[in-house]
Amino acid sequence: MPIDYSLLPLSKGTPAKLLKADRTKARDKVDEAESAKVRARSKGRCEVVWFGKKARKVSRCGKRASEVHHLIGGHGRRGRGISAKAERKIHACQECHSKITGHVLRRVGGELPHWTDEYEDVGK
């Protein structure tokens, strides 16, 4: 016969596993809401702005975007705190996203993140 814990003066607390699941669900909900803002901001177009290899001009990819890329990454940090904010994400096409995550394109900084495929200082 199981014990009815509701009759005890101090009932058992919620198990840690359930509390962690609730925190994860809340964090994922915020992350998805911010990702929706990124999709709305981009209007479905890739937001990757990059410097050309030969022409040294800035251009925007503009292809159809399908991936939301976190600018602040790292195991266990993505989707938390400032990483989850729409300002810290960009909407990228599959090709640009794979180049960024494959370290073919690297970030050059500034207010709007710029990317380059050159490994020299672009600011010179």
N, CA, C and O atoms as a GROMACS GRO file, in nm:
protein
  496
    1MET      N    1   0.085  -0.118   0.000
    1MET     CA    2   0.000   0.000   0.000
    1MET      C    3   0.090   0.124   0.000
    1MET      O    4   0.174   0.139   0.089
    2PRO      N    5   0.073   0.216  -0.100
    2PRO     CA    6   0.158   0.334  -0.108
    2PRO      C    7   0.126   0.436   0.002
    2PRO      O    8   0.014   0.441   0.053
    3ILE      N    9   0.225   0.514   0.038
    3ILE     CA   10   0.209   0.615   0.142
    3ILE      C   11   0.152   0.741   0.078
    3ILE      O   12   0.195   0.782  -0.030
    4ASP      N   13   0.053   0.803   0.145
    4ASP     CA   14  -0.006   0.929   0.097
    4ASP      C   15   0.072   1.044   0.160
    4ASP      O   16   0.049   1.079   0.275
    5TYR      N   17   0.165   1.104   0.083
    5TYR     CA   18   0.250   1.210   0.134
    5TYR      C   19   0.177   1.341   0.157
    5TYR      O   20   0.228   1.428   0.228
    6SER      N   21   0.061   1.358   0.098
    6SER     CA   22  -0.013   1.483   0.115
    6SER      C   23  -0.063   1.501   0.257
    6SER      O   24  -0.095   1.614   0.296
    7LEU      N   25  -0.071   1.395   0.335
    7LEU     CA   26  -0.119   1.404   0.473
    7LEU      C   27  -0.009   1.445   0.569
    7LEU      O   28  -0.039   1.483   0.682
    8LEU      N   29   0.114   1.437   0.528
    8LEU     CA   30   0.226   1.473   0.615
    8LEU      C   31   0.236   1.624   0.629
    8LEU      O   32   0.202   1.696   0.535
    9PRO      N   33   0.283   1.675   0.745
    9PRO     CA   34   0.295   1.820   0.764
    9PRO      C   35   0.396   1.885   0.669
    9PRO      O   36   0.375   1.998   0.626
   10LEU      N   37   0.503   1.815   0.636
   10LEU     CA   38   0.602   1.864   0.541
   10LEU      C   39   0.604   1.769   0.423
   10LEU      O   40   0.664   1.661   0.430
   11SER      N   41   0.540   1.808   0.315
   11SER     CA   42   0.534   1.719   0.200
   11SER      C   43   0.667   1.717   0.126
   11SER      O   44   0.752   1.803   0.147
   12LYS      N   45   0.682   1.618   0.042
   12LYS     CA   46   0.805   1.606  -0.037
   12LYS      C   47   0.810   1.718  -0.140
   12LYS      O   48   0.707   1.759  -0.194
   13GLY      N   49   0.928   1.766  -0.166
   13GLY     CA   50   0.947   1.870  -0.267
   13GLY      C   51   0.942   1.812  -0.407
   13GLY      O   52   0.938   1.690  -0.425
   14THR      N   53   0.943   1.900  -0.503
   14THR     CA   54   0.945   1.857  -0.642
   14THR      C   55   1.082   1.798  -0.674
   14THR      O   56   1.184   1.857  -0.637
   15PRO      N   57   1.087   1.685  -0.740
   15PRO     CA   58   1.216   1.625  -0.773
   15PRO      C   59   1.302   1.717  -0.859
   15PRO      O   60   1.251   1.792  -0.942
   16ALA      N   61   1.433   1.711  -0.838
   16ALA     CA   62   1.526   1.798  -0.910
   16ALA      C   63   1.517   1.777  -1.061
   16ALA      O   64   1.534   1.872  -1.137
   17LYS      N   65   1.491   1.656  -1.103
   17LYS     CA   66   1.481   1.626  -1.245
   17LYS      C   67   1.364   1.703  -1.309
   17LYS      O   68   1.377   1.753  -1.420
   18LEU      N   69   1.253   1.713  -1.238
   18LEU     CA   70   1.138   1.787  -1.290
   18LEU      C   71   1.164   1.937  -1.290
   18LEU      O   72   1.122   2.008  -1.381
   19LEU      N   73   1.233   1.986  -1.187
   19LEU     CA   74   1.266   2.129  -1.181
   19LEU      C   75   1.359   2.167  -1.296
   19LEU      O   76   1.342   2.272  -1.358
   20LYS      N   77   1.457   2.081  -1.325
   20LYS     CA   78   1.550   2.107  -1.436
   20LYS      C   79   1.476   2.106  -1.569
   20LYS      O   80   1.504   2.188  -1.656
   21ALA      N   81   1.382   2.013  -1.586
   21ALA     CA   82   1.304   2.006  -1.709
   21ALA      C   83   1.221   2.132  -1.727
   21ALA      O   84   1.207   2.182  -1.839
   22ASP      N   85   1.166   2.185  -1.619
   22ASP     CA   86   1.088   2.309  -1.626
   22ASP      C   87   1.176   2.427  -1.665
   22ASP      O   88   1.135   2.511  -1.745
   23ARG      N   89   1.298   2.436  -1.608
   23ARG     CA   90   1.391   2.544  -1.643
   23ARG      C   91   1.432   2.536  -1.790
   23ARG      O   92   1.438   2.638  -1.859
   24THR      N   93   1.458   2.415  -1.836
   24THR     CA   94   1.497   2.395  -1.976
   24THR      C   95   1.384   2.435  -2.069
   24THR      O   96   1.408   2.499  -2.172
   25LYS      N   97   1.262   2.398  -2.034
   25LYS     CA   98   1.147   2.432  -2.116
   25LYS      C   99   1.126   2.583  -2.122
   25LYS      O  100   1.095   2.638  -2.228
   26ALA      N  101   1.143   2.652  -2.008
   26ALA     CA  102   1.128   2.797  -2.005
   26ALA      C  103   1.238   2.865  -2.088
   26ALA      O  104   1.211   2.961  -2.160
   27ARG      N  105   1.362   2.815  -2.078
   27ARG     CA  106   1.474   2.871  -2.154
   27ARG      C  107   1.453   2.851  -2.304
   27ARG      O  108   1.479   2.941  -2.383
   28ASP      N  109   1.406   2.733  -2.342
   28ASP     CA  110   1.381   2.705  -2.483
   28ASP      C  111   1.268   2.792  -2.538
   28ASP      O  112   1.270   2.831  -2.655
   29LYS      N  113   1.170   2.822  -2.454
   29LYS     CA  114   1.058   2.906  -2.496
   29LYS      C  115   1.106   3.049  -2.526
   29LYS      O  116   1.066   3.109  -2.625
   30VAL      N  117   1.193   3.102  -2.440
   30VAL     CA  118   1.250   3.236  -2.461
   30VAL      C  119   1.338   3.235  -2.586
   30VAL      O  120   1.331   3.328  -2.667
   31ASP      N  121   1.420   3.133  -2.602
   31ASP     CA  122   1.509   3.123  -2.717
   31ASP      C  123   1.430   3.118  -2.847
   31ASP      O  124   1.468   3.182  -2.945
   32GLU      N  125   1.322   3.043  -2.849
   32GLU     CA  126   1.240   3.033  -2.970
   32GLU      C  127   1.168   3.165  -3.000
   32GLU      O  128   1.154   3.202  -3.117
   33ALA      N  129   1.124   3.235  -2.896
   33ALA     CA  130   1.059   3.366  -2.917
   33ALA      C  131   1.157   3.466  -2.976
   33ALA      O  132   1.121   3.544  -3.065
   34GLU      N  133   1.281   3.466  -2.927
   34GLU     CA  134   1.383   3.556  -2.980
   34GLU      C  135   1.422   3.516  -3.123
   34GLU      O  136   1.450   3.602  -3.206
   35SER      N  137   1.425   3.387  -3.151
   35SER     CA  138   1.454   3.342  -3.287
   35SER      C  139   1.344   3.385  -3.384
   35SER      O  140   1.371   3.415  -3.501
   36ALA      N  141   1.221   3.388  -3.336
   36ALA     CA  142   1.110   3.437  -3.420
   36ALA      C  143   1.129   3.585  -3.454
   36ALA      O  144   1.096   3.628  -3.565
   37LYS      N  145   1.182   3.663  -3.359
   37LYS     CA  146   1.211   3.804  -3.384
   37LYS      C  147   1.319   3.818  -3.493
   37LYS      O  148   1.312   3.906  -3.578
   38VAL      N  149   1.419   3.729  -3.489
   38VAL     CA  150   1.526   3.731  -3.589
   38VAL      C  151   1.469   3.700  -3.726
   38VAL      O  152   1.504   3.766  -3.824
   39ARG      N  153   1.382   3.601  -3.734
   39ARG     CA  154   1.321   3.565  -3.863
   39ARG      C  155   1.238   3.680  -3.919
   39ARG      O  156   1.239   3.706  -4.039
   40ALA      N  157   1.166   3.749  -3.830
   40ALA     CA  158   1.085   3.864  -3.873
   40ALA      C  159   1.174   3.978  -3.920
   40ALA      O  160   1.144   4.045  -4.019
   41ARG      N  161   1.285   4.001  -3.848
   41ARG     CA  162   1.377   4.109  -3.883
   41ARG      C  163   1.439   4.088  -4.020
   41ARG      O  164   1.454   4.183  -4.096
   42SER      N  165   1.474   3.965  -4.052
   42SER     CA  166   1.544   3.937  -4.178
   42SER      C  167   1.450   3.928  -4.297
   42SER      O  168   1.495   3.935  -4.412
   43LYS      N  169   1.322   3.913  -4.272
   43LYS     CA  170   1.222   3.896  -4.379
   43LYS      C  171   1.258   3.778  -4.469
   43LYS      O  172   1.232   3.780  -4.589
   44GLY      N  173   1.316   3.675  -4.409
   44GLY     CA  174   1.346   3.552  -4.483
   44GLY      C  175   1.473   3.554  -4.565
   44GLY      O  176   1.500   3.458  -4.638
   45ARG      N  177   1.553   3.660  -4.556
   45ARG     CA  178   1.677   3.670  -4.634
   45ARG      C  179   1.799   3.657  -4.543
   45ARG      O  180   1.796   3.697  -4.426
   46CYS      N  181   1.905   3.601  -4.597
   46CYS     CA  182   2.029   3.581  -4.523
   46CYS      C  183   2.085   3.717  -4.480
   46CYS      O  184   2.094   3.810  -4.560
   47GLU      N  185   2.123   3.728  -4.354
   47GLU     CA  186   2.175   3.853  -4.300
   47GLU      C  187   2.328   3.859  -4.296
   47GLU      O  188   2.384   3.955  -4.244
   48VAL      N  189   2.394   3.760  -4.350
   48VAL     CA  190   2.540   3.757  -4.345
   48VAL      C  191   2.595   3.865  -4.438
   48VAL      O  192   2.567   3.866  -4.558
   49VAL      N  193   2.675   3.955  -4.380
   49VAL     CA  194   2.741   4.062  -4.454
   49VAL      C  195   2.890   4.027  -4.454
   49VAL      O  196   2.947   4.005  -4.348
   50TRP      N  197   2.951   4.023  -4.571
   50TRP     CA  198   3.090   3.981  -4.578
   50TRP      C  199   3.171   4.066  -4.672
   50TRP      O  200   3.117   4.131  -4.762
   51PHE      N  201   3.302   4.064  -4.650
   51PHE     CA  202   3.398   4.134  -4.735
   51PHE      C  203   3.438   4.040  -4.847
   51PHE      O  204   3.470   3.924  -4.823
   52GLY      N  205   3.438   4.091  -4.970
   52GLY     CA  206   3.481   4.011  -5.084
   52GLY      C  207   3.630   3.985  -5.079
   52GLY      O  208   3.705   4.066  -5.025
   53LYS      N  209   3.672   3.873  -5.133
   53LYS     CA  210   3.811   3.833  -5.126
   53LYS      C  211   3.900   3.923  -5.211
   53LYS      O  212   4.008   3.963  -5.167
   54LYS      N  213   3.857   3.954  -5.333
   54LYS     CA  214   3.941   4.034  -5.423
   54LYS      C  215   3.897   4.180  -5.429
   54LYS      O  216   3.981   4.270  -5.427
   55ALA      N  217   3.767   4.204  -5.436
   55ALA     CA  218   3.718   4.340  -5.458
   55ALA      C  219   3.724   4.426  -5.333
   55ALA      O  220   3.715   4.549  -5.342
   56ARG      N  221   3.737   4.366  -5.216
   56ARG     CA  222   3.742   4.438  -5.089
   56ARG      C  223   3.617   4.523  -5.068
   56ARG      O  224   3.624   4.630  -5.007
   57LYS      N  225   3.503   4.476  -5.117
   57LYS     CA  226   3.380   4.549  -5.095
   57LYS      C  227   3.288   4.469  -5.003
   57LYS      O  228   3.297   4.346  -4.996
   58VAL      N  229   3.202   4.539  -4.935
   58VAL     CA  230   3.108   4.476  -4.843
   58VAL      C  231   2.981   4.442  -4.919
   58VAL      O  232   2.927   4.526  -4.991
   59SER      N  233   2.934   4.319  -4.903
   59SER     CA  234   2.808   4.281  -4.967
   59SER      C  235   2.730   4.188  -4.875
   59SER      O  236   2.786   4.122  -4.788
   60ARG      N  237   2.600   4.185  -4.896
   60ARG     CA  238   2.512   4.099  -4.817
   60ARG      C  239   2.475   3.978  -4.902
   60ARG      O  240   2.449   3.992  -5.022
   61CYS      N  241   2.471   3.863  -4.842
   61CYS     CA  242   2.441   3.740  -4.914
   61CYS      C  243   2.303   3.749  -4.978
   61CYS      O  244   2.292   3.739  -5.100
   62GLY      N  245   2.198   3.768  -4.900
   62GLY     CA  246   2.064   3.787  -4.954
   62GLY      C  247   1.990   3.663  -4.999
   62GLY      O  248   1.876   3.674  -5.044
   63LYS      N  249   2.051   3.543  -4.988
   63LYS     CA  250   1.980   3.421  -5.025
   63LYS      C  251   1.870   3.393  -4.923
   63LYS      O  252   1.861   3.460  -4.820
   64ARG      N  253   1.787   3.295  -4.951
   64ARG     CA  254   1.680   3.258  -4.860
   64ARG      C  255   1.740   3.198  -4.733
   64ARG      O  256   1.816   3.101  -4.739
   65ALA      N  257   1.707   3.256  -4.619
   65ALA     CA  258   1.763   3.211  -4.492
   65ALA      C  259   1.684   3.094  -4.435
   65ALA      O  260   1.561   3.088  -4.448
   66SER      N  261   1.755   3.003  -4.371
   66SER     CA  262   1.689   2.887  -4.311
   66SER      C  263   1.742   2.856  -4.172
   66SER      O  264   1.679   2.778  -4.100
   67GLU      N  265   1.854   2.913  -4.133
   67GLU     CA  266   1.917   2.882  -4.004
   67GLU      C  267   1.931   3.007  -3.919
   67GLU      O  268   1.965   3.114  -3.970
   68VAL      N  269   1.904   2.994  -3.789
   68VAL     CA  270   1.930   3.104  -3.695
   68VAL      C  271   2.063   3.070  -3.627
   68VAL      O  272   2.075   2.968  -3.560
   69HIS      N  273   2.162   3.158  -3.645
   69HIS     CA  274   2.296   3.135  -3.592
   69HIS      C  275   2.317   3.220  -3.467
   69HIS      O  276   2.296   3.341  -3.468
   70HIS      N  277   2.359   3.154  -3.357
   70HIS     CA  278   2.393   3.225  -3.233
   70HIS      C  279   2.533   3.282  -3.247
   70HIS      O  280   2.628   3.208  -3.276
   71LEU      N  281   2.548   3.412  -3.228
   71LEU     CA  282   2.680   3.474  -3.238
   71LEU      C  283   2.766   3.441  -3.118
   71LEU      O  284   2.889   3.443  -3.127
   72ILE      N  285   2.703   3.412  -3.004
   72ILE     CA  286   2.777   3.370  -2.886
   72ILE      C  287   2.749   3.222  -2.870
   72ILE      O  288   2.637   3.182  -2.837
   73GLY      N  289   2.849   3.140  -2.892
   73GLY     CA  290   2.830   2.996  -2.887
   73GLY      C  291   2.896   2.935  -2.766
   73GLY      O  292   2.923   3.003  -2.667
   74GLY      N  293   2.920   2.810  -2.776
   74GLY     CA  294   2.986   2.738  -2.667
   74GLY      C  295   2.891   2.639  -2.604
   74GLY      O  296   2.772   2.666  -2.590
   75HIS      N  297   2.945   2.527  -2.566
   75HIS     CA  298   2.863   2.421  -2.507
   75HIS      C  299   2.800   2.469  -2.377
   75HIS      O  300   2.869   2.515  -2.286
   76GLY      N  301   2.670   2.459  -2.369
   76GLY     CA  302   2.599   2.496  -2.248
   76GLY      C  303   2.564   2.644  -2.236
   76GLY      O  304   2.491   2.682  -2.145
   77ARG      N  305   2.614   2.730  -2.328
   77ARG     CA  306   2.585   2.873  -2.319
   77ARG      C  307   2.485   2.918  -2.423
   77ARG      O  308   2.417   3.019  -2.404
   78ARG      N  309   2.476   2.847  -2.534
   78ARG     CA  310   2.389   2.888  -2.642
   78ARG      C  311   2.244   2.884  -2.594
   78ARG      O  312   2.200   2.784  -2.537
   79GLY      N  313   2.171   2.992  -2.618
   79GLY     CA  314   2.030   2.998  -2.578
   79GLY      C  315   2.009   3.046  -2.437
   79GLY      O  316   1.896   3.044  -2.388
   80ARG      N  317   2.114   3.090  -2.370
   80ARG     CA  318   2.101   3.139  -2.232
   80ARG      C  319   2.147   3.284  -2.224
   80ARG      O  320   2.239   3.325  -2.295
   81GLY      N  321   2.083   3.360  -2.139
   81GLY     CA  322   2.125   3.498  -2.114
   81GLY      C  323   2.128   3.582  -2.240
   81GLY      O  324   2.031   3.583  -2.316
   82ILE      N  325   2.239   3.653  -2.263
   82ILE     CA  326   2.248   3.742  -2.379
   82ILE      C  327   2.259   3.664  -2.509
   82ILE      O  328   2.230   3.719  -2.616
   83SER      N  329   2.301   3.539  -2.504
   83SER     CA  330   2.309   3.457  -2.625
   83SER      C  331   2.172   3.433  -2.686
   83SER      O  332   2.160   3.415  -2.807
   84ALA      N  333   2.069   3.433  -2.604
   84ALA     CA  334   1.933   3.407  -2.652
   84ALA      C  335   1.868   3.531  -2.713
   84ALA      O  336   1.767   3.519  -2.782
   85LYS      N  337   1.924   3.648  -2.689
   85LYS     CA  338   1.866   3.772  -2.740
   85LYS      C  339   1.874   3.780  -2.892
   85LYS      O  340   1.968   3.730  -2.953
   86ALA      N  341   1.773   3.843  -2.952
   86ALA     CA  342   1.768   3.855  -3.098
   86ALA      C  343   1.886   3.935  -3.151
   86ALA      O  344   1.929   3.915  -3.265
   87GLU      N  345   1.940   4.027  -3.070
   87GLU     CA  346   2.054   4.107  -3.114
   87GLU      C  347   2.180   4.023  -3.128
   87GLU      O  348   2.274   4.064  -3.196
   88ARG      N  349   2.184   3.907  -3.066
   88ARG     CA  350   2.301   3.820  -3.068
   88ARG      C  351   2.283   3.701  -3.162
   88ARG      O  352   2.352   3.600  -3.149
   89LYS      N  353   2.189   3.713  -3.256
   89LYS     CA  354   2.163   3.607  -3.352
   89LYS      C  355   2.152   3.667  -3.491
   89LYS      O  356   2.117   3.784  -3.506
   90ILE      N  357   2.181   3.587  -3.592
   90ILE     CA  358   2.157   3.628  -3.729
   90ILE      C  359   2.086   3.515  -3.802
   90ILE      O  360   2.101   3.398  -3.768
   91HIS      N  361   2.010   3.553  -3.902
   91HIS     CA  362   1.940   3.456  -3.986
   91HIS      C  363   2.029   3.433  -4.107
   91HIS      O  364   2.062   3.528  -4.179
   92ALA      N  365   2.068   3.309  -4.131
   92ALA     CA  366   2.164   3.278  -4.237
   92ALA      C  367   2.111   3.168  -4.328
   92ALA      O  368   2.033   3.082  -4.286
   93CYS      N  369   2.155   3.174  -4.453
   93CYS     CA  370   2.123   3.064  -4.545
   93CYS      C  371   2.206   2.943  -4.503
   93CYS      O  372   2.300   2.955  -4.425
   94GLN      N  373   2.171   2.828  -4.556
   94GLN     CA  374   2.240   2.706  -4.517
   94GLN      C  375   2.387   2.711  -4.556
   94GLN      O  376   2.472   2.662  -4.481
   95GLU      N  377   2.419   2.769  -4.672
   95GLU     CA  378   2.558   2.776  -4.717
   95GLU      C  379   2.642   2.865  -4.626
   95GLU      O  380   2.751   2.826  -4.583
   96CYS      N  381   2.592   2.986  -4.595
   96CYS     CA  382   2.668   3.077  -4.508
   96CYS      C  383   2.680   3.020  -4.367
   96CYS      O  384   2.784   3.033  -4.304
   97HIS      N  385   2.573   2.956  -4.318
   97HIS     CA  386   2.577   2.898  -4.184
   97HIS      C  387   2.682   2.788  -4.175
   97HIS      O  388   2.754   2.778  -4.075
   98SER      N  389   2.691   2.704  -4.278
   98SER     CA  390   2.791   2.598  -4.275
   98SER      C  391   2.933   2.655  -4.287
   98SER      O  392   3.026   2.600  -4.229
   99LYS      N  393   2.949   2.766  -4.361
   99LYS     CA  394   3.081   2.830  -4.369
   99LYS      C  395   3.120   2.892  -4.235
   99LYS      O  396   3.237   2.887  -4.196
  100ILE      N  397   3.023   2.951  -4.165
  100ILE     CA  398   3.052   3.012  -4.034
  100ILE      C  399   3.087   2.904  -3.933
  100ILE      O  400   3.188   2.915  -3.862
  101THR      N  401   3.005   2.800  -3.925
  101THR     CA  402   3.031   2.695  -3.826
  101THR      C  403   3.152   2.611  -3.863
  101THR      O  404   3.215   2.551  -3.776
  102GLY      N  405   3.187   2.606  -3.992
  102GLY     CA  406   3.306   2.535  -4.036
  102GLY      C  407   3.432   2.619  -4.030
  102GLY      O  408   3.540   2.573  -4.069
  103HIS      N  409   3.420   2.742  -3.981
  103HIS     CA  410   3.532   2.837  -3.966
  103HIS      C  411   3.595   2.876  -4.098
  103HIS      O  412   3.713   2.911  -4.102
  104VAL      N  413   3.517   2.871  -4.207
  104VAL     CA  414   3.564   2.923  -4.335
  104VAL      C  415   3.548   3.074  -4.334
  104VAL      O  416   3.636   3.147  -4.379
  105LEU      N  417   3.435   3.122  -4.283
  105LEU     CA  418   3.414   3.265  -4.262
  105LEU      C  419   3.442   3.296  -4.116
  105LEU      O  420   3.404   3.219  -4.028
  106ARG      N  421   3.508   3.408  -4.090
  106ARG     CA  422   3.531   3.449  -3.951
  106ARG      C  423   3.476   3.588  -3.931
  106ARG      O  424   3.469   3.668  -4.024
  107ARG      N  425   3.436   3.616  -3.808
  107ARG     CA  426   3.373   3.744  -3.775
  107ARG      C  427   3.477   3.853  -3.767
  107ARG      O  428   3.587   3.833  -3.715
  108VAL      N  429   3.441   3.973  -3.820
  108VAL     CA  430   3.531   4.086  -3.819
  108VAL      C  431   3.485   4.194  -3.722
  108VAL      O  432   3.559   4.290  -3.703
  109GLY      N  433   3.371   4.184  -3.661
  109GLY     CA  434   3.329   4.278  -3.558
  109GLY      C  435   3.251   4.395  -3.608
  109GLY      O  436   3.202   4.396  -3.722
  110GLY      N  437   3.238   4.497  -3.521
  110GLY     CA  438   3.156   4.613  -3.551
  110GLY      C  439   3.016   4.597  -3.498
  110GLY      O  440   2.980   4.491  -3.445
  111GLU      N  441   2.934   4.702  -3.512
  111GLU     CA  442   2.795   4.694  -3.467
  111GLU      C  443   2.723   4.581  -3.538
  111GLU      O  444   2.663   4.494  -3.474
  112LEU      N  445   2.728   4.583  -3.670
  112LEU     CA  446   2.672   4.475  -3.750
  112LEU      C  447   2.785   4.378  -3.779
  112LEU      O  448   2.886   4.419  -3.837
  113PRO      N  449   2.772   4.252  -3.742
  113PRO     CA  450   2.885   4.162  -3.763
  113PRO      C  451   2.914   4.143  -3.911
  113PRO      O  452   2.824   4.117  -3.991
  114HIS      N  453   3.040   4.157  -3.947
  114HIS     CA  454   3.086   4.133  -4.083
  114HIS      C  455   3.169   4.006  -4.080
  114HIS      O  456   3.229   3.972  -3.978
  115TRP      N  457   3.173   3.937  -4.191
  115TRP     CA  458   3.247   3.812  -4.202
  115TRP      C  459   3.346   3.822  -4.317
  115TRP      O  460   3.322   3.896  -4.412
  116THR      N  461   3.454   3.751  -4.308
  116THR     CA  462   3.551   3.748  -4.415
  116THR      C  463   3.606   3.607  -4.428
  116THR      O  464   3.606   3.530  -4.332
  117ASP      N  465   3.652   3.573  -4.546
  117ASP     CA  466   3.716   3.444  -4.566
  117ASP      C  467   3.867   3.460  -4.576
  117ASP      O  468   3.937   3.364  -4.609
  118GLU      N  469   3.916   3.580  -4.549
  118GLU     CA  470   4.060   3.605  -4.550
  118GLU      C  471   4.113   3.594  -4.407
  118GLU      O  472   4.040   3.622  -4.312
  119TYR      N  473   4.237   3.556  -4.392
  119TYR     CA  474   4.294   3.543  -4.259
  119TYR      C  475   4.398   3.650  -4.230
  119TYR      O  476   4.498   3.626  -4.163
  120GLU      N  477   4.371   3.769  -4.282
  120GLU     CA  478   4.455   3.885  -4.251
  120GLU      C  479   4.364   3.992  -4.194
  120GLU      O  480   4.242   3.980  -4.206
  121ASP      N  481   4.420   4.093  -4.135
  121ASP     CA  482   4.341   4.200  -4.074
  121ASP      C  483   4.277   4.284  -4.183
  121ASP      O  484   4.346   4.346  -4.263
  122VAL      N  485   4.143   4.285  -4.187
  122VAL     CA  486   4.069   4.359  -4.288
  122VAL      C  487   4.071   4.508  -4.261
  122VAL      O  488   4.054   4.588  -4.353
  123GLY      N  489   4.092   4.549  -4.137
  123GLY     CA  490   4.086   4.688  -4.098
  123GLY      C  491   4.203   4.772  -4.149
  123GLY      O  492   4.200   4.894  -4.135
  124LYS      N  493   4.305   4.712  -4.206
  124LYS     CA  494   4.424   4.788  -4.252
  124LYS      C  495   4.394   4.869  -4.374
  124LYS      O  496   4.482   4.937  -4.426
   0.00000   0.00000   0.00000
